[in-house]
Amino acid sequence: MSELDTLIRLHRWQLDEKRRALADLQALADRLEEDKARLEAEVSREQEAARNSADVAFSYAGFAQVAIERRRRLEQSVAQIHAQIAVATDEVADAFQELKRYELAQEGRDRRERQRRSRREGILLDEVAVTGYLRRRPDAQG
């Protein structure tokens, strides 16, 4: 195995790890968005209940303060995760470009090796043809 093969394997592994990390961050962002949607639904239910019942309306102010703080923390978390996703996306792109460099270098080496081998085979076949021709010539028999 050549050094380039080893580097390609290493960079593929690194790219896969970065992709997994990005997928984890995106899954976390999705969960936080779901939490925000559930909080909004809960606030709507509590508002409706507060409109319909004086007892619930009395305790709604405390609930609203907690909900506002929870929404603020969720929005902060979502913003932080989106910033991390942007960084992780850039890292994935950089890792992909690095991998492509090594793969292209390997393809170039492989192509040059095939050309070299083909040239050598052509020269060998030419030598065999010339030798065969020379053996079959009438003036060579004698």
C-alpha positions as CSV (number, residue, x, y, z in Angstrom):
1,M,0.0,0.0,0.0
2,S,1.4,3.3,-1.0
3,E,1.7,6.4,1.2
4,L,-1.1,8.0,-0.8
5,D,-3.4,5.1,-0.1
6,T,-2.8,5.5,3.6
7,L,-3.4,9.2,3.4
8,I,-6.6,8.7,1.4
9,R,-7.9,6.2,4.0
10,L,-7.0,8.6,6.8
11,H,-8.7,11.5,5.2
12,R,-11.8,9.4,4.3
13,W,-12.0,8.4,8.0
14,Q,-11.6,12.1,9.1
15,L,-14.3,13.2,6.6
16,D,-16.7,10.5,7.9
17,E,-16.1,11.6,11.5
18,K,-16.7,15.2,10.6
19,R,-19.9,14.2,8.7
20,R,-21.1,12.3,11.8
21,A,-20.4,15.2,14.0
22,L,-22.4,17.5,11.6
23,A,-25.3,15.1,11.5
24,D,-25.3,15.0,15.4
25,L,-25.4,18.8,15.5
26,Q,-28.2,18.9,13.0
27,A,-30.2,16.3,15.0
28,L,-29.7,18.4,18.1
29,A,-30.9,21.5,16.3
30,D,-34.0,19.6,15.1
31,R,-34.7,18.5,18.7
32,L,-34.3,22.0,20.0
33,E,-36.7,23.3,17.3
34,E,-39.2,20.6,18.3
35,D,-38.8,21.7,21.9
36,K,-39.6,25.3,20.9
37,A,-42.7,24.1,19.0
38,R,-43.9,22.1,22.0
39,L,-43.3,25.1,24.3
40,E,-45.3,27.3,21.9
41,A,-48.1,24.8,21.9
42,E,-48.0,24.6,25.7
43,V,-48.2,28.4,26.0
44,S,-51.2,28.4,23.6
45,R,-53.0,25.8,25.7
46,E,-52.3,27.7,28.9
47,Q,-53.5,30.9,27.4
48,E,-56.7,29.3,26.3
49,A,-57.1,27.7,29.7
50,A,-56.5,31.1,31.4
51,R,-59.2,32.7,29.3
52,N,-61.7,30.1,30.3
53,S,-60.9,29.8,34.0
54,A,-60.3,32.5,36.6
55,D,-58.3,30.1,38.8
56,V,-55.9,29.2,35.9
57,A,-55.7,32.9,35.0
58,F,-54.3,33.7,38.4
59,S,-51.4,31.3,38.0
60,Y,-50.8,32.1,34.4
61,A,-48.4,35.0,35.1
62,G,-45.9,32.6,36.8
63,F,-46.2,30.1,34.0
64,A,-45.7,32.9,31.4
65,Q,-42.4,34.1,33.1
66,V,-41.1,30.6,33.2
67,A,-42.1,30.0,29.5
68,I,-40.5,33.3,28.4
69,E,-37.2,32.3,30.1
70,R,-37.4,28.8,28.7
71,R,-38.0,30.2,25.2
72,R,-35.1,32.6,25.6
73,R,-32.7,29.7,26.6
74,L,-34.0,27.5,23.7
75,E,-33.4,30.3,21.2
76,Q,-29.9,30.9,22.6
77,S,-29.2,27.2,22.3
78,V,-30.6,27.1,18.7
79,A,-28.4,30.0,17.8
80,Q,-25.3,28.4,19.3
81,I,-26.0,25.1,17.5
82,H,-26.5,26.9,14.2
83,A,-23.2,28.6,14.6
84,Q,-21.6,25.2,15.4
85,I,-23.3,23.7,12.4
86,A,-21.8,26.5,10.2
87,V,-18.3,25.7,11.5
88,A,-18.9,22.0,11.1
89,T,-20.1,22.4,7.6
90,D,-17.0,24.4,6.7
91,E,-14.8,21.6,8.3
92,V,-16.6,18.9,6.2
93,A,-16.1,21.0,3.1
94,D,-12.4,21.4,3.9
95,A,-12.0,17.7,4.7
96,F,-13.7,16.8,1.5
97,Q,-11.4,19.1,-0.5
98,E,-8.3,17.6,1.2
99,L,-9.5,14.1,0.4
100,K,-10.1,15.0,-3.2
101,R,-6.6,16.4,-3.5
102,Y,-5.1,13.1,-2.4
103,E,-7.5,11.1,-4.6
104,L,-6.6,13.2,-7.6
105,A,-2.9,12.7,-6.9
106,Q,-3.5,9.0,-6.7
107,E,-5.5,9.0,-10.0
108,G,-2.6,10.9,-11.6
109,R,-0.1,8.4,-10.4
110,D,-2.2,5.5,-11.5
111,R,-2.7,7.0,-14.9
112,R,1.0,7.6,-15.3
113,E,1.8,4.1,-14.2
114,R,-0.8,2.7,-16.8
115,Q,0.8,4.8,-19.5
116,R,4.3,3.7,-18.5
117,R,3.2,0.0,-18.5
118,S,1.4,0.4,-21.8
119,R,4.5,2.0,-23.4
120,R,6.6,-0.8,-22.1
121,E,4.2,-3.4,-23.5
122,G,4.2,-1.6,-26.8
123,I,8.0,-1.6,-27.0
124,L,8.0,-5.3,-26.0
125,L,5.4,-6.2,-28.7
126,D,7.4,-4.2,-31.3
127,E,10.5,-6.1,-30.4
128,V,8.7,-9.4,-30.7
129,A,7.2,-8.4,-34.1
130,V,10.6,-7.3,-35.4
131,T,12.2,-10.5,-34.2
132,G,9.5,-12.6,-35.8
133,Y,9.8,-10.6,-39.1
134,L,13.6,-11.0,-39.1
135,R,13.3,-14.8,-38.5
136,R,10.8,-15.2,-41.4
137,R,12.8,-13.1,-44.0
138,P,14.1,-15.2,-46.9
139,D,17.6,-13.9,-46.7
140,A,17.9,-14.8,-43.0
141,Q,17.6,-18.5,-43.8
142,G,20.7,-19.4,-45.0
